[in-house]
Every structure is written in C-alpha cells, then in structure tokens.
C-alpha cells in the first residue's frame, strides 16, 4: 500500500551470502541455488529445514546467530566457517590466509574419502550395508552418482508441491517421479508421499496454517488420508512412474497400524484405477512406514506386519521423544541425539524390524553423522540415506569398521547413562578408526 517493494530472495544474479532472521522452504523454490555461497540465520537449529537443505547442497550454513541482522549490513564481506559455526565480518588478510589453508586440508581429506567410492558397501568382516542419497527432485541427483551410491533412500515430494505453490496434477507429478526413476539407473528409489506441515507449510494447506503446534498437528499422512482425491492423484503418479524404475512408497508420520492399512487400501484403489486404463505399473510395489512418532516406535513390531520395509526419520523422532521443537533455537541445546532414550528407542526399532525380516533404513540426519554411523551399523541398520555430499565419508568410514566391533560399540553405548559420556565415547571411537588414514 505504501508503494514499497519488499526484496525477494530470488532477485539476485551474482553469487552472494544470504543473511536473514530465517528462511522458509518456499523461499528457496525459485532461487538459483548455485548462486548461494553460504547462509546465516538468527533462528533455527542444525535440524531445521534451512540447515538440512544447505547440507544437501553442500552450502556452508550457520543458524542461531544472535543479532545477526544488527551486526551485518548488505555489502559486507563475510567469511562463513560452517565447520566451527563462525562468522567473520570483513576478515583480515591473516584470517583469510588461515582459512585458505583450512580449505586446502579439507580438500585433501575429501580426496581420501572419495577413494572408497568405486568399492562395494561392505565392512571388512563381510557385512553388507547401503549408502543412499536424499533428494527433492531429479535435479538433486549429482551426475554419475549412481555409479557409487546404492540408490535413492528418500525422495521428498513436498518440495515439488512447494515449488509449484499448488497441488500439481497427476501428469506433472508423474513426469517428476519418472525423471527420478530414470536417473536412479535401475537402483531403488524410495518416494515419500506428501509430508506437508510443520515447517513445510504453504498457503493452500489452510487447515494447518494457523495451528499453534503444526509439528504435531494436521500434516503428512493425516492430511493425505483426509484428502483422498489428492492422495490418490499422487499414488497414481508414483505407480505410473514405477514402470520406469525400482520405486518404493514410503508413508510419513505413521502413528498406528491402522494408518498404514488405510493407506494400503488407497494404494490398491489407485492400482485398480490404473489397471482399468491398462497403464503399466509395478503391481508388487513395496510399501514402507516412516518411524518418527513415539507411538510408532513403541508398536513397531505391530506396524511391521503390514510393511515391506521401515525407515527411521531421526529428526522428528528425536524432537518428539525429548519434547524439543527442533526449529526453536531457544531449546536447541536440549536436542540431544545421544540421550539414552533416543538410543534405546533406535535400537528397539531396528531390532523389531530385523525380527520381522524387513530392512531398516535411517534417512534422518544421524545417517550422515560420522560419529553415529558405526553405532547405527552395530544396531543393525542396513540402509543409510543422506545428502549426496556425505556419501563418500560415511562409505569410507563404514568400510573400515568390522560389524563385530560396531556391535560391541552398540553394547557399550547402551549401557551408558549420560549423554556427554556417550558423545565422548563415540568421538573417541571415530578418532581411533580414522586416525590411521587421516592425520
């Protein structure tokens, strides 16, 4: 009304560092992400959407920086150290020389990690595992990556909806899923059905727009089961794309066996509708559930009865178990993946999946954390799904750890009572494992 045009995140052509109070997922929908050098925000945590997106793109990102807008002005020269969480305004020549050396060291370490890529995903004592990538669309699949990773463990379909700002029709969705299936080069592709809600809202999701606590509200499978026409549209698109690759369907935010059963009935309905049109699709498509709600974790043995695989979403599972909003920087310090409750829950979920004879994946941030990966391996996790940038490091690490050693680590960690002791032990294990190769 005042005739003042607000700045838009996409309205830039030169590479730059983005600084803001926070960013919503929709803010990035029209941005040329190759132009983003780094991201700095006042709010958020290391598991907020901004941080997760940055990691997947290999963009340095620091969140939760107090009074960042008061200290930084447009045009400032910034140095963003994503490894240590430091932002330097107008750095001196000496500081720049130091960070040039740091960058050179990290490049050399990355070259060492990359040596693992051509080899099988297997521990020295013969235990097989899989390293897979998380994507939001076919464009996120690095060229040639299917030669060295074992598949796509998570296709986040909601980003496609956010980019469109609407509910895309069946053909548009089909083309998106088909592109990813073809790019996966015959390897498994896990497509997660619509997971809007929480910090991934947009204006058409009116029912959730004004919720006081959208993370525990009307989102994901709850929304889809209430909007069967929208859900069936997505399911038909996924099924049609399954004719072009090894696609699996993953259902998010499952809290009971009933939700899986209802979703599977709709999957069968979508199959019948496509069959009546003589469309090609995988009639035996695998269906799995995300375990990210405490009720699902506690009853995973029941839920596993109607699933072909399980995938643990550690980001949400941790926040629900600990009652810590993972995008709230005021309680970010309470978000402890090493809390004994978290580790015991992860272990029991994996154990239940193994007893049911179905594979268990981890697609949350813990899968890409080098101090956690050996512990997850020892628990029996078979599939590790992460950003493409993390593949080589995790594969290199797990190829150096005997399963028997990882199992012993798991037994030791589960007997410990305090998070700080657990963190210390995991870090020392990681150092002892990597020290012979990286000095």
C-alpha positions in Angstrom: 0.0 0.0 0.0 2.9 2.3 0.7 4.4 1.5 -2.7 7.5 -0.1 -1.2 8.6 -3.3 -2.8 10.0 -5.9 -0.4 13.1 -7.7 -1.5 12.7 -11.2 -2.9 15.1 -13.9 -2.2 15.4 -14.9 -5.8 16.0 -11.4 -7.1 19.8 -11.6 -7.5 22.1 -12.7 -10.3 25.6 -12.6 -8.6 26.9 -15.1 -6.1 26.3 -14.0 -2.5 25.8 -15.0 1.1 22.2 -15.0 2.3 21.6 -13.4 5.8 18.2 -13.3 7.4 16.2 -14.0 10.5 15.2 -17.3 9.0 14.2 -18.9 5.7 11.1 -20.9 4.9 11.2 -23.9 2.5 9.1 -21.9 0.0 11.7 -19.1 0.0 14.1 -21.4 -1.9 11.6 -22.6 -4.5 12.6 -20.1 -7.2 16.2 -19.5 -6.3 19.2 -20.4 -8.4 20.9 -22.3 -5.6 24.2 -22.4 -7.4 24.5 -18.6 -6.6 24.2 -19.1 -2.8 27.7 -19.1 -1.3 26.6 -19.5 2.3 23.6 -19.0 4.6 23.5 -17.3 8.0 20.3 -17.0 10.1 19.3 -15.7 13.5 16.8 -18.6 14.2 16.8 -22.3 13.6 18.8 -25.4 14.7 21.0 -27.9 12.9 17.9 -30.0 12.0 15.8 -27.1 10.7 14.8 -27.2 7.1 17.3 -24.5 6.1 20.2 -26.4 7.7 19.1 -29.7 6.1 18.7 -28.1 2.6 22.1 -26.4 3.0 23.8 -29.7 3.8 22.2 -31.5 0.9 23.6 -28.8 -1.4 27.0 -28.5 0.2 26.4 -24.9 1.2 28.0 -23.6 4.4 25.3 -22.7 6.8 25.2 -21.3 10.4 21.9 -20.9 12.2 21.0 -19.4 15.6 23.4 -16.4 15.3 22.2 -13.8 17.8 21.5 -10.3 16.4 22.9 -11.2 13.0 20.8 -8.6 11.2 22.0 -5.9 13.6 25.7 -6.7 13.0 25.8 -7.4 9.3 24.9 -5.0 6.6 24.3 -5.5 2.9 27.6 -5.3 1.0 29.7 -6.6 3.9 32.5 -9.1 3.1 31.8 -12.2 5.2 33.7 -15.4 5.9 31.4 -18.2 6.9 33.0 -21.2 8.7 30.3 -23.9 8.6 32.6 -26.4 10.3 33.0 -24.5 13.5 30.0 -22.1 13.4 32.0 -18.9 13.0 31.0 -15.8 11.0 33.8 -13.2 10.5 32.8 -9.8 9.2 35.4 -8.2 6.9 38.1 -10.7 7.8 41.8 -9.6 7.8 44.3 -10.9 5.3 45.8 -13.1 8.0 42.5 -14.7 8.8 41.9 -15.3 5.1 45.3 -17.0 4.7 44.5 -19.3 7.7 41.2 -20.3 6.1 42.8 -20.9 2.8 45.0 -23.4 4.5 42.0 -25.0 6.2 40.1 -25.3 2.9 43.1 -27.0 1.4 43.3 -29.5 4.2 39.6 -30.3 3.8 40.0 -30.8 0.1 42.8 -33.3 0.7 40.7 -35.2 3.3 37.8 -35.3 0.8 40.1 -36.9 -1.8 40.9 -39.6 0.7 37.2 -40.2 1.3 36.5 -40.4 -2.4 38.8 -43.4 -2.7 36.1 -45.5 -1.2 33.5 -44.7 -3.9 34.4 -47.4 -6.5 34.3 -50.2 -3.9 31.4 -52.3 -2.5 29.5 -51.1 0.5 30.8 -53.8 2.8 32.6 -54.0 6.2 36.0 -55.7 6.5 34.2 -58.8 8.0 31.7 -59.0 5.2 28.6 -57.3 6.5 26.8 -55.5 3.6 25.3 -52.1 4.0 23.8 -49.4 1.7 24.6 -45.8 1.3 21.9 -43.9 -0.5 21.0 -40.3 -1.2 18.2 -38.0 -0.2 16.7 -35.8 -2.9 13.9 -33.4 -3.6 13.8 -34.0 -7.3 15.8 -35.5 -10.2 17.9 -32.3 -10.4 19.4 -33.1 -7.0 21.0 -36.3 -8.2 24.7 -35.5 -9.0 25.9 -36.6 -12.4 27.4 -40.0 -12.1 26.4 -40.5 -8.5 24.5 -43.8 -9.3 27.8 -45.4 -10.1 28.9 -45.2 -6.4 25.8 -45.0 -4.2 23.3 -47.8 -3.7 20.1 -46.0 -4.5 17.9 -43.1 -3.5 16.7 -43.6 0.0 14.4 -40.6 0.2 12.6 -38.5 -2.4 10.9 -35.6 -0.5 7.9 -35.0 -2.8 6.7 -32.0 -0.8 9.4 -29.7 -2.2 7.8 -30.2 -5.7 4.5 -29.0 -4.2 6.1 -26.1 -2.5 7.9 -25.0 -5.7 4.6 -25.1 -7.6 2.7 -23.3 -4.8 -0.2 -25.6 -5.5 -1.2 -29.3 -5.8 0.3 -30.4 -9.2 -1.9 -32.6 -11.3 -1.2 -36.3 -11.9 0.8 -35.9 -15.2 3.1 -33.2 -13.7 3.8 -35.4 -10.7 4.3 -38.5 -12.9 6.9 -36.7 -15.0 8.8 -35.6 -11.9 8.8 -39.1 -10.4 9.6 -40.7 -13.8 12.6 -38.4 -14.2 14.0 -39.5 -10.8 13.3 -43.2 -11.6 15.2 -43.0 -14.9 18.1 -41.1 -13.2 18.3 -43.8 -10.5 19.7 -46.1 -13.2 17.9 -49.2 -12.0 18.7 -48.8 -8.3 16.0 -48.5 -5.6 14.1 -45.2 -5.4 12.1 -44.6 -2.2 9.4 -41.9 -2.8 7.9 -40.5 0.4 4.3 -39.4 0.0 3.3 -35.8 0.7 4.7 -34.6 4.0 3.4 -31.0 4.3 3.1 -29.5 7.7 5.4 -28.5 10.5 8.0 -26.1 8.9 6.9 -27.2 5.4 3.6 -25.3 5.1 2.2 -23.3 2.2 -1.0 -21.3 1.8 -3.1 -24.0 0.2 -2.8 -26.1 3.4 -5.3 -23.8 5.1 -6.3 -26.4 7.7 -2.8 -26.2 9.2 -2.0 -22.6 8.5 -3.0 -21.3 12.0 -2.1 -24.3 14.2 -0.2 -23.4 17.4 1.9 -26.5 17.1 1.9 -27.6 13.4 4.7 -30.2 14.0 2.2 -32.3 16.0 -0.9 -31.3 14.0 -2.6 -31.8 10.7 0.2 -32.9 8.5 1.7 -35.7 6.3 -0.4 -39.0 6.3 -3.1 -37.3 8.4 -3.7 -34.7 5.8 -3.5 -37.3 2.9 -6.0 -39.7 4.4 -8.5 -36.9 4.9 -8.0 -35.7 1.3 -8.2 -39.0 -0.6 -8.5 -37.4 -4.1 -5.2 -35.5 -3.7 -3.6 -38.6 -2.2 -4.9 -40.9 -5.0 -3.6 -38.5 -7.5 -0.1 -38.7 -6.1 -0.3 -42.5 -5.7 -1.4 -43.0 -9.3 1.6 -40.8 -10.4 4.0 -42.8 -8.3 2.6 -46.1 -9.6 2.8 -45.0 -13.2 6.5 -44.0 -12.6 7.2 -47.4 -11.1 7.2 -48.8 -14.7 10.5 -47.0 -15.2 12.4 -48.0 -12.1 12.5 -49.8 -8.7 10.2 -47.5 -6.9 9.1 -48.0 -3.3 6.4 -46.0 -1.5 7.2 -44.5 2.0 4.4 -43.3 4.2 5.4 -40.4 6.6 4.4 -39.7 10.2 2.7 -43.1 10.8 1.4 -43.4 14.4 -0.5 -46.7 14.2 -1.0 -49.8 12.0 -4.5 -48.5 11.1 -3.0 -45.6 9.1 -0.8 -48.0 7.1 -3.8 -50.2 6.4 -5.9 -47.3 5.2 -3.1 -46.1 3.0 -2.6 -49.5 1.5 -6.3 -49.7 0.7 -5.9 -46.4 -1.2 -2.8 -47.8 -3.0 -4.8 -50.8 -4.1 -7.6 -48.5 -5.3 -5.1 -46.5 -7.3 -3.8 -49.7 -8.8 -7.3 -50.8 -9.9 -7.9 -47.4 -11.5 -4.7 -47.6 -13.5 -5.4 -51.3 -14.4 -8.7 -50.3 -15.8 -6.9 -48.0 -18.1 -4.3 -50.7 -18.9 -1.5 -48.5 -17.6 1.9 -50.1 -16.8 3.0 -50.1 -13.2 4.7 -52.3 -10.6 1.8 -54.4 -9.2 4.1 -55.6 -6.4 5.4 -52.2 -5.4 7.0 -52.2 -1.9 5.4 -50.1 0.8 7.1 -48.9 4.0 6.4 -46.7 7.0 8.5 -43.9 8.5 9.1 -44.4 12.2 9.3 -40.9 13.6 6.5 -40.8 16.1 6.9 -42.4 19.6 3.7 -44.5 19.3 5.0 -46.0 16.1 8.4 -46.7 17.7 6.8 -48.5 20.6 4.5 -50.5 18.4 6.9 -51.0 15.5 6.5 -54.8 15.8 2.8 -54.4 15.0 3.3 -51.9 12.2 6.0 -54.1 10.6 3.3 -56.7 10.0 1.9 -54.6 7.2 5.1 -53.1 5.8 7.8 -54.3 3.4 10.5 -52.0 4.9 10.9 -49.4 7.6 12.7 -46.0 7.5 13.6 -44.1 10.7 13.2 -40.3 10.5 15.5 -39.4 13.3 15.0 -35.6 13.1 11.3 -35.8 14.1 11.7 -38.9 16.3 14.2 -37.1 18.5 12.2 -34.0 18.9 9.0 -35.9 19.8 10.8 -38.2 22.2 12.5 -35.3 24.0 9.7 -32.8 23.6 12.1 -30.3 21.9 11.0 -28.3 18.9 13.9 -28.8 16.5 13.5 -25.4 14.8 13.3 -23.5 18.1 16.8 -22.1 18.8 15.9 -21.4 22.5 15.7 -25.1 23.2 18.1 -26.3 20.5 20.7 -27.3 23.2 18.1 -29.8 24.6 18.0 -31.6 21.2 20.3 -34.5 22.1 20.6 -37.4 19.7 22.8 -39.1 22.4 20.1 -39.1 25.0 19.8 -42.7 26.3 16.0 -42.6 25.5 16.8 -41.8 21.8 19.5 -44.6 21.5 17.3 -47.2 23.3 14.4 -46.3 21.0 16.5 -46.5 17.9 17.9 -49.9 19.0 14.5 -51.3 19.7 13.1 -50.2 16.4 15.9 -51.7 14.4 15.7 -54.9 16.5 11.9 -55.2 15.8 12.5 -54.7 12.1 15.1 -57.4 12.0 12.8 -59.8 13.8 10.2 -59.1 11.3 12.7 -59.9 8.5 12.4 -56.5 6.8 15.2 -53.9 6.2 15.5 -50.9 8.4 16.9 -47.6 7.0 17.8 -44.3 8.6 17.0 -41.3 6.5 17.4 -38.6 9.1 20.5 -36.5 9.8 22.1 -39.2 12.0 22.7 -41.4 9.0 25.2 -38.8 7.7 26.9 -38.2 11.1 30.3 -39.9 11.2 30.3 -40.4 14.9 26.8 -42.1 14.8 27.1 -44.2 11.7 29.2 -47.1 13.3 26.7 -47.2 16.2 23.8 -47.5 13.8 25.6 -50.2 11.9 26.1 -52.1 15.2 22.4 -51.8 15.9 21.6 -53.5 12.6 20.8 -50.6 10.3 21.2 -51.8 6.8 20.5 -48.6 4.8 22.0 -45.2 5.4 20.3 -42.4 3.4 21.9 -38.9 3.4 22.8 -35.9 1.3 25.0 -36.7 -1.7 27.9 -34.7 -0.2 28.1 -37.1 2.8 28.2 -40.4 0.8 32.0 -40.8 0.4 32.8 -40.0 4.1 30.3 -42.5 5.5 31.1 -45.2 3.0 34.8 -44.8 3.7 34.2 -44.9 7.5 31.9 -48.0 7.5 34.3 -49.9 5.2 36.9 -49.6 7.9 34.7 -50.9 10.8 34.1 -54.6 11.4 30.5 -55.3 12.2 31.6 -57.2 15.3 33.4 -54.1 16.5 30.3 -51.9 15.8 28.2 -54.4 17.7 30.5 -54.2 20.7 30.3 -50.4 20.5 26.5 -50.6 20.5 26.5 -52.8 23.6 28.9 -50.4 25.4 26.9 -47.3 24.4 23.6 -48.7 25.5 25.0 -49.4 29.0 25.9 -45.8 29.5 23.7 -43.3 31.3 24.8 -39.8 30.4 24.8 -38.0 27.0 28.1 -36.3 27.5 29.8 -39.6 28.2 28.2 -41.2 25.2 29.3 -38.3 22.9 32.8 -38.6 24.2 33.0 -42.3 23.6 31.5 -42.0 20.1 34.1 -39.3 19.2 37.0 -41.3 20.5 35.8 -44.4 18.6 35.6 -42.3 15.4 39.1 -40.8 16.0 40.6 -44.3 16.7 39.0 -45.6 13.5 40.1 -42.8 11.2 43.5 -41.9 12.7 45.5 -44.4 10.7 44.1 -42.9 7.4 43.7 -39.2 8.2 46.4 -37.3 10.2 
